[in-house]
Amino acid sequence: MSSPAFPPAYDEKKGELPQPGAQAPVQKRTRCMGRGLVKGLVAVLALLTCLHSLHIVNLHSCWVSHNAASDVSADLCPQASVVVPQKNGELWKSLGKTYDSDAFKARAVEWLGGAVRVPTQSYDKMGPIGEDPRWEVFPPFHDYLLKAFPLVHSTLELTKVNTHGLVYVWKGSDASLKPLLLAAHQDVVPVNPDTVDKWAHPPFSGHFDGERIWGRGSSDDKSGLIGIMSSIESLLESGFQPTRGVVLAFGFDEEVSGLYVRKR
């Protein structure tokens, strides 16, 4: 795991924060998934798998380089102790091989690219659900998830909150344990029509250039949502049953303050 990226004005060698009033260089907002898409997505899946009480024999070793590189910031942002799960070591190894395969990488690219190709823009000023037609972009996205992740939908209990919010519940074998919550949002920032011709690839193309997936939502936040769904689908394919329940919560208006998802 690499060391955390500090703001441009942070002096990593001295461990000093920027002086009051210091200006950091302006950076362009990316319109594509970051470098190393497949590796990043696999890392997300592996992390989520670990959270499901899986055992990793050498988990500590993968943190050593990260912690060593982060010593300079330890006083500023102390880290919690590593928690090492104690179950399902063989499943962890099996899934690790799956995630590292070319077949899974291609599958992951298609999962995310397909999600980007379903526009789910939300806007600052929208009328009530059921009256403003702009909300109707979400049912097609739900249909996409149903088709892409059949085991999730046949196994987990799905509840829709205020029409478009999605809450999936995967019951654990021990109902006395509090569930694990994984959250993401379905909506994306609108694309200004005047800027469409300035995009390297069309904003809802989900184009994969061999390294990156391009399009609105490829990073914020369909990568997170698809990472969660991919992780659960893979665990279900392996026959895994969690001890602790798992809840997936996907809002639909995060980009516009999340006011509607709270209303029923």
Secondary structure as UniProt FT lines:
FT   TURN            8..9
FT   TURN            12..15
FT   TURN            20..21
FT   HELIX           37..51
FT   TURN            52..53
FT   TURN            57..58
FT   HELIX           59..69
FT   HELIX           71..73
FT   TURN            74..76
FT   HELIX           89..99
FT   HELIX           102..116
FT   TURN            129..131
FT   HELIX           133..137
FT   HELIX           138..148
FT   HELIX           150..155
FT   STRAND          157..161
FT   TURN            162..164
FT   STRAND          165..170
FT   TURN            175..176
FT   STRAND          180..185
FT   HELIX           193..198
FT   TURN            203..204
FT   STRAND          213..214
FT   TURN            216..221
FT   HELIX           222..237
FT   TURN            238..239
FT   STRAND          246..251
FT   HELIX           254..256
FT   TURN            257..258
FT   HELIX           260..262
//
